[in-house]
């Protein structure tokens, strides 16, 4: 059997390929730029992965490739950027893994918020503002607010505004961004940020893990560090599992992995966003290491129309994993990192190839590596990871 990947996350291809070998299927990675996966591809030696270079934003090219493959089984979506492309191609080819409605809701943050508001699952207010209009009405907005691209990802195009004058200034900046015609203006949620990793199949959902999250100082919203899995029993997170299942049911999320970011406010849980995939950066790898299980196997099992094995096993963490994002310290061309002072329990995964141009320091495109550190619990893993990350030097040309 043959399964198509329309692009992938920077990391995870190795785990996915091992699952393909176990399940006797061949993966076809369609990609515009194979260099994105340089770290994974140099470590994969398998006949079960074929890399095909083509324009993955061109639906016709993707459809033609799928049509020419014998024993074509399905298409797997691993990214936010190509979610809508995969949804449209899947509908044309008659493929199904994830519910098209839930994919559409997740990739439109305005639609997601409105759905939750209508179902009384969010206390936020929102305004979708057309920034290309000559006159923009900002009356009735309660500050502070978050302003963002409703279909954005990777912390790009996210701003904080604490007054009408600041909001006008943000909108003026947003106008300079090509292909951005609207921004979502919604309540800035005060509280601690977490994320939940779940997997669903035919309406049944299993919570895999809750992770902590550290962001950069406002007004930037770049991710700095993560640790997992968190213990929830006896904490303010104790009731998160039934809540997250209720949220996913409300947005018709019946199948697939989901990465849900949420805030614990003084009035309860509030969703930030739901991503129709496994968590990015190295969350997938961290889960596999923490539970000593290859969660990527579920992607292929669902593509083959099978209930994932993970639903029938008891998930018990063997260790905790902390990770820190290593960012470029200046714009220019990335050269290399130096991690000679890190300990043996730390692994540094490069996510920028030498010569990569760093144009901005305000979003995750400036991330050049991810450092993973293991420990006995999530608190120690996070502290160890932060300590180890301080020893990694970044060099720019």
Buried (B, 14 or more C-beta within 10 A) or exposed (E): BBBBBBBBBBBBBBBBBBBBBEBEBBBBBBBBEEEBBBBBBEEBEBEBBBBBEBEBEEBEBBBEBBEEBEEBBBBBBBBBBBBBBBBBBBEEBEBBBBBBBBBBBBBBBBBBBBBBBEEEBBEBBBBBBEBEEEEEEBEEBEBBBBBBBBBBBBBBBBBBBEEEEBBEEBBEEBEEEEEBBBBBBBBBBEBEBBBBBBBBBEEEBBBBBBBBBBEBEEBBBBBBBBBBBBBBEEEEBEEBBEBBBEBBBBBBBBBBBBBBBBBBBEEEBBBBBBBBBBBBBBBBBBBBBBBEBBBBBBBBBBBBEEEBEBBEEEBEBEBBBBBBBBBBBEEEEBBBBEBEEBEEBBBBBBBBEEEBEBEEBBBBBBBBBBBBBBBEBBBBBBBBBBBBBEBBEBEBE
